[in-house]
Amino acid sequence: MQRDASLVRMMFARTRRTDLLLAAFVVTSTFSFSYAQSSASRDPRIGQVLELLSKTRTPTAAAISPDGKTVAWSVRGAKGDEIHLTDLASGADKPLETGSADACSSSSPTWSPNGESLAYFSTCGTEVKGQEQVFLWTKKTGQTKQLTHLTGAMTSPAWSPDGKTVAFLFVENATRAAGALAAMKPWAGVIGEDGVEVQRIGAVGLDGTFRHLSPTWLHVYEFTWSPDSEWLAYIAANPPGENNWWVAQIFTQHLRFDRAVTQAPQGGLSPRPILNPTKLSGPLHGLQIALPRFSPDGKRIAFIGGLMSDQGSTGGDIWAVPATGGEPKNLTPERKATPAYFVWLDDNTLGIAEHVGGSSHLTDFDLKTGKNTGVDITFPESIGSGTSAMSVSLAKNGDIALIRSSFERGPEVWAGSDTHLKQITHLNDGLKPLWGKTENVEWTNEGFHVQGWLLYPANYDPAKKYPLIVSVHGGPSSAVSPRWPGVGYGGVPFSALGYFVFMPNPRGSYGQGEKFTQANIRDFGYGDLRDITSGMDTIEARLPIDKAREGLTGWSYGGFMTMFAVTQTTRFRAAVAGAGISDWKSYYGENSIDQWMIPFFGASVYDDPAVYAKSSAIEYVKNVKTPTLVVVGDRDGECPAPQSFEFWHALRAQGVKTQLVVYPNEGHAFRSPEHRRDVLERALNWFETEMPKSSE
């Protein structure tokens, strides 16, 4: 479960207990939510941090042209996304002319294979306000034209290699964004049967002809073209798509566009399953698959396979299977890193972007020798091009474009050769962090080498003692990489208020290979918590930390860890649990994404309730002494609000100081800027109130 990022699977089942909790929750939320802050005096530094974060301009995509001469990039503005074109040689920049409509948005720039055209999504000048369509900009004329006239949600545009077609993921007549982070529909109707929306592959030709390329009975998550443009490979599962990514398969499909075929039942579409992880034996059995890619000769399909807790937060080993089906082969066995993105450079070489500890690493990987070769660069920061996690846009000459972000620098587009990258945008040059310096922290615990990031307090004075906030990432299959914070929940702003901020990557995280990622299976909250407290011990041994003023927070899995940790230790003086999980047993029947749980727990809750109870905070809630703020969205399908209600109710019943804040019409990732500011400000005030400075 992620902040993440990318991305909520839907299970439409509720127990009688869930109905009662939801009924109580509806009443509670009416009275719990308001914008009134705590009665504590507001620290003026909080306003300064929020003001700084609100000034951040965030690039959303970066695409380098095939000839490596131009970068198309998009940036989020006050009225929507806008696309720019930057000449790499001169640095000259110009916005893409997308029409004169006010408050419209253009995004996802995607170059044609010959670099003469740019496809993109836009709401500018479309028939229905706010409805995206596929547009085409032609380099020769500088003109744009609208290709599609559809109703629904579109993502992930991809040109066919022959340059004749633009395919994309499409939910016809969509009422919400597909994915785990979006707000779920309100509960109504026949659950699991009414209003199920299916994401398919759509495609439009340059003449505006639209076709569906995948059948109605498969929900497609990702797809790729074959080199000859005659086949698709895609990862898909039966609807509802929100829940079934964890049991998805790889399909291939031959594309036939003659009139007789497209008018046949299902449009003549006959996908062929070539890989089903649930049917495999060996280490890939029951795990997740992502990012299918045909080899240049079209004979193999490579993909990432591993223990992934969220669609969009990709990590694992790179595998390959014959394009006609067969046994998969692990191409990166025993790798002490976590590949998240890759491209085929030739039939024997992969370009890989991967987590190494908490850093981002780019390398070329020789499949014959099993060794890195050529490119080898590490960024102590977050990278991506806006398409997939850690994606990199690649030109034919090997130059790249990507968005870089760190704790010290706001997000910017960079491009060039791997050894001579230059900054293309200057959106945030004037922003200077109000928080302290960054330090990579490494320690050993129970045979594991563990890594994390530490932010020092602003204006650090080694002669003084400082409080500590531990911020646990979501997932659990994820990793903290340095990135500039946005106006939303996260640990970085606490540093500006005078806290050390510790962001660990304990067992279960990406960055050290699949064995490390799988080390918390059937052990949520135990080994990973010991890794975290061991890291705290390491930091406390050499830095002036006030052990009486240590706090804990996190969102999603980090919210679970917050709820669980305060039942296991009284080490933390205050806590803030965002979108957490308090009772894995009831959660199984409440959430919209139950399929993710089997690989982590080894069985369903109905087959092994004890393993779920073992890691449930509610089982040990009488141990809690820590004042805890609990926040959640009322339409969160990934970590449903009743989980927060259970925890808050239990603490309140025992006289532990607590507060529950429910945000209306929000899913797992908050969308409202007002709500995002409010939850951050509440958390900052909570810690300032519950961990006051001593009178000394």
BALUM-26873 format. One record per residue (C-alpha): x, y, z. Coordinates in steps of 0.5 Angstrom, whole numbers, plus 500, padded with zeros to 3 digits. Each point is the difference from the previous one (the first is absolute). Example, Ala and Ser with C-alpha at 12.3 -4.5 7.8 and 13.67 -1.06 7.14 Angstrom:
<nodes>
525491516502507498
</nodes>
This chain:
<nodes>
500500500503506498500508500504498493498501497496496494494495502493497505497493498493499501497494504492501501499496507498503507498496506495502505505502504503505495492503499500502507507503500498504494493502503504503506505503495495504496498503507506501502503503494495505500502503507508498499501504494502508501505504498501503507507498503502499507500505505507500500504506498502500493507499498501506495506495497494495498497506495507501497501493499493500496501506496507497498497494498494503496505504496502493497499499492500493499502497493496494498503497494507500496500497493507501496499500493503493496505505497502502507499508498494502503497498507492501501498501507494502504499503506494501505497507500495504504495499494502493498506496497504504494505497495507503498505498495507502501506500495506496503505504496498507502495499506495504496493498503493501498493498502497495495494504497494496503494505498497506503495497505501502508501496505502494496506494501504497495505494502503494499505502494502494496504500494499496493505495498503505495500506504495504496494500504498500507494497503497503506494500505496507500494503502501506496494501495497494501492499500499498507504505505505496504500494495506498498502498493506497496503506496505500495506505499503500493508503500500502493493504500500502508493499500496495504493496499496496504500493498494497505493502502499495506497500507504497506507500503506499496508499502506497498501502493504496495502500493500494496507499497498501493497507502493499497497499507499503507498495505498502507496497506493502500494499505494502496495504504504500506497503506507500504507499499503493499505498506501499507501507502493503497494501504495494500493501498495500505497494503494499496496495496502492499507500502505497495495500495498507499504506497506495498505504496505496495506503498502498493505502494497505495504502494499506495503500493503507497493500496496501507498492499499498507500492502500496507506495500498496506494497502494502504501494505508502502502506504507502497505503505506501495502498493505501495501499492504495497505502495496499494494503502496494499499498508499502506502498507496502506499498507493499502495497504492499501496506503500503505507503498501503506501494504503495495506503498504495505497494496501503493503496494504502494496499494502501492496502495500501492497506497496499494496506498496498494493502500497493501504498506499507504492499499501493502498498508505503504503504494503493498505501506503494503505501505505494502502499507508499500501501507496498507504501506495497504501493496508501500504496505506503502502507503495503496494497502495504502504506500498507496502501493501507496503504494500495495505502494501496493508499499502503493500493497493499502501493503500502507496504505503503506497502506501502508498494504500501508496501506497507499494503505498505495499501493504505497505499505504495496506496503503493499505496496499501492498493497498498493496495497499498492495504496497494499499498507505495504504500506502507503507501501503505506505504496503504506500494506503502507500507498502505506495505497493501498499501493494505499500502492504497494501500493503496495506503497501494495498492500506499506500507504495503504500507503498500507497505505500497507500502507507499504499501507496506500503503494499500492505496496500500492504494497501496494499493501503494496496494499506496498505501506495502505503507501499507500504503494500507497496505504500500507498506504497501507495505502499502507493502498493498497500499492495499495497503494493499501498494497501494505504500507507502499499500492505504495499503494505497495502503493503495494507503502500498507499507503494500505495505503497499507498504506504501506498502507504500507499502507505506498497502493493500497498496494503502494501497493507498498502497493506498496505494501501496506506504502499507497492501503498507500494503503495502495495503504501506506493499503502500507507503500498506505497495505505498506499495505498502507502494503506497502506496496499493498504494502500493498500495506502492500499495505500493501495496504498493501505498494497505495503506498495506500500507497496506501500508500501505505499507500503505505496505503500507497506505503503494503504501506504494503500503507492499500496494501494499495494496499499495495495498495500493497496500494498493497499499492494497497500493497503496503503499493503506499506505502501507502505503495501508501495504497498507500493500504494503498494503504498493502501495506508499501505500505505505497496506503501498507508502499498507499497500507506498503499492500505495498496496495502493499497496493502493501500494494499494505499493497495499496502507496503500493507501499504494502497495496494495500502496506500507504494502497497493502503500507493503504496494497495498505504505505497507499501504506506496503506499496499507497499503506506498503504502494497507501502500508506498499502505495497505505505497505506501495498508499499501507507497502503506496495506499497504506493497500495502505498493502494502504497504493500494495494500495497495495496501494499497493494499494497494498505494502504505504493502503499493502507500503499506504493496503504494501506503503497504506497493502507497500504506503499506505506503496496505496498506504495502494497497494496501493497495497498501492495495497503495504497492502499498507497494499502495494494495501495505499504504495500494496492500499500508499505502495500500493506497498501493504503496495507504502500496507501493498507501498502503506496496505500494497492498500494504501497502506495494500505495499505503505497505505506500505505503495496506499498501508508499501501507497494503502500506504493499503503494503504504504497506501500500507507502501500506496502507504502504494495506498498498493497505495497495494498503493497497494495501494493498500501496494506497501500493496507498502500501507492501502498505505497495505507498501502507503493500504502494503506502503498507502494497503504495504505506502494504502497495504507499504501507502506501495500507497498499493496504494497497494500504494496498494501503493493500495501498493507498501503493498507497502504506497496507502499504494497506503506506501496502506499493503508499499502506503495499506503493501507502500498506505497496505505495500505505501496503506499494503507498501502507502494500505502493503507500500501507503507503501502499508500506504508500501
</nodes>
